[in-house]
């Protein structure tokens, strides 16, 4: 795991980070890590052109991308689920 040092962080920012850590029951280091990961994750999502999709849409897109998969049957089994038998 990498380590970073943040120099010249204002007293106000330090106090706010410490307060957030206390509110969330974490250490200051964990809180800073969580904030960075959250922000970087949002940036990565913003750069992604396609929104999140369901399984059916993902399978359809996969079929469009790889036509050789067209022969695979992706339909769901419609048989009702049965409970366990203890006999």
C-alpha positions as a Markdown table, in Angstrom:
| # | Residue | x | y | z |
|---|---|---|---|---|
| 1 | Unk | 0.0 | 0.0 | 0.0 |
| 2 | Unk | 1.3 | 3.5 | -0.8 |
| 3 | Unk | 1.7 | 6.3 | 1.6 |
| 4 | Unk | 1.3 | 10.0 | 1.0 |
| 5 | Unk | 2.1 | 13.1 | 3.0 |
| 6 | Unk | 0.0 | 16.2 | 2.8 |
| 7 | Unk | 1.9 | 19.3 | 3.7 |
| 8 | Unk | 0.6 | 22.7 | 4.6 |
| 9 | Unk | -2.9 | 21.5 | 5.3 |
| 10 | Unk | -4.8 | 24.3 | 6.9 |
| 11 | Unk | -5.9 | 24.1 | 10.6 |
| 12 | Unk | -9.5 | 24.4 | 9.5 |
| 13 | Unk | -9.2 | 21.5 | 7.1 |
| 14 | Unk | -7.4 | 19.4 | 9.7 |
| 15 | Unk | -10.2 | 20.1 | 12.3 |
| 16 | Unk | -12.9 | 19.2 | 9.8 |
| 17 | Unk | -11.2 | 16.0 | 8.8 |
| 18 | Unk | -10.8 | 15.1 | 12.5 |
| 19 | Unk | -14.5 | 15.9 | 13.1 |
| 20 | Unk | -15.6 | 13.7 | 10.2 |
| 21 | Unk | -13.5 | 10.9 | 11.5 |
| 22 | Unk | -15.1 | 11.1 | 14.9 |
| 23 | Unk | -18.6 | 11.3 | 13.4 |
| 24 | Unk | -17.9 | 8.2 | 11.3 |
| 25 | Unk | -16.1 | 6.3 | 14.1 |
| 26 | Unk | -12.8 | 6.0 | 12.1 |
| 27 | Unk | -9.3 | 7.4 | 12.4 |
| 28 | Unk | -8.2 | 10.5 | 10.5 |
| 29 | Unk | -6.2 | 8.3 | 8.2 |
| 30 | Unk | -9.1 | 6.0 | 7.4 |
| 31 | Unk | -11.4 | 9.0 | 6.8 |
| 32 | Unk | -8.9 | 10.7 | 4.4 |
| 33 | Unk | -8.6 | 7.3 | 2.6 |
| 34 | Unk | -12.4 | 7.0 | 2.3 |
| 35 | Unk | -12.8 | 10.5 | 1.0 |
| 36 | Unk | -10.1 | 10.1 | -1.6 |
| 37 | Unk | -11.5 | 6.8 | -2.8 |
| 38 | Unk | -15.0 | 8.2 | -2.9 |
| 39 | Unk | -13.9 | 11.2 | -4.9 |
| 40 | Unk | -11.7 | 9.2 | -7.3 |
| 41 | Unk | -14.5 | 6.6 | -7.8 |
| 42 | Unk | -16.9 | 9.4 | -8.7 |
| 43 | Unk | -14.4 | 10.8 | -11.2 |
| 44 | Unk | -14.0 | 7.4 | -12.8 |
| 45 | Unk | -17.7 | 6.9 | -13.0 |
| 46 | Unk | -18.1 | 10.4 | -14.5 |
| 47 | Unk | -15.6 | 9.6 | -17.2 |
| 48 | Unk | -17.5 | 6.4 | -18.1 |
| 49 | Unk | -19.8 | 7.1 | -21.0 |
| 50 | Unk | -22.2 | 4.2 | -20.2 |
| 51 | Unk | -24.5 | 4.3 | -17.1 |
| 52 | Unk | -24.9 | 1.2 | -15.0 |
| 53 | Unk | -27.1 | -1.4 | -16.6 |
| 54 | Unk | -29.0 | -4.5 | -15.6 |
| 55 | Unk | -27.9 | -8.0 | -16.4 |
| 56 | Unk | -30.2 | -8.4 | -19.4 |
| 57 | Unk | -28.9 | -5.2 | -21.0 |
| 58 | Unk | -25.3 | -6.3 | -20.3 |
| 59 | Unk | -25.9 | -9.7 | -21.9 |
| 60 | Unk | -27.6 | -8.1 | -25.0 |
| 61 | Unk | -24.6 | -5.7 | -25.4 |
| 62 | Unk | -22.2 | -8.6 | -25.0 |
| 63 | Unk | -24.1 | -10.4 | -27.7 |
| 64 | Unk | -23.8 | -7.4 | -30.0 |
| 65 | Unk | -20.1 | -7.0 | -29.3 |
| 66 | Unk | -19.4 | -10.7 | -29.9 |
| 67 | Unk | -21.8 | -12.0 | -32.6 |
| 68 | Unk | -20.4 | -15.6 | -32.2 |
| 69 | Unk | -22.3 | -15.7 | -28.9 |
| 70 | Unk | -25.7 | -15.4 | -30.7 |
| 71 | Unk | -26.3 | -19.2 | -30.5 |
| 72 | Unk | -26.2 | -19.2 | -26.7 |
| 73 | Unk | -29.6 | -19.2 | -25.0 |
| 74 | Unk | -29.6 | -16.6 | -22.2 |
| 75 | Unk | -33.3 | -17.1 | -21.4 |
| 76 | Unk | -34.3 | -17.7 | -17.8 |
| 77 | Unk | -35.7 | -20.9 | -16.5 |
| 78 | Unk | -39.4 | -20.1 | -15.6 |
| 79 | Unk | -39.9 | -23.3 | -13.5 |
| 80 | Unk | -41.1 | -22.2 | -10.0 |
| 81 | Unk | -38.6 | -22.9 | -7.2 |
| 82 | Unk | -39.4 | -25.8 | -4.9 |
| 83 | Unk | -38.8 | -25.9 | -1.2 |
| 84 | Unk | -36.4 | -28.4 | 0.3 |
| 85 | Unk | -37.7 | -31.9 | 1.1 |
| 86 | Unk | -36.7 | -33.3 | 4.5 |
| 87 | Unk | -38.1 | -36.8 | 3.8 |
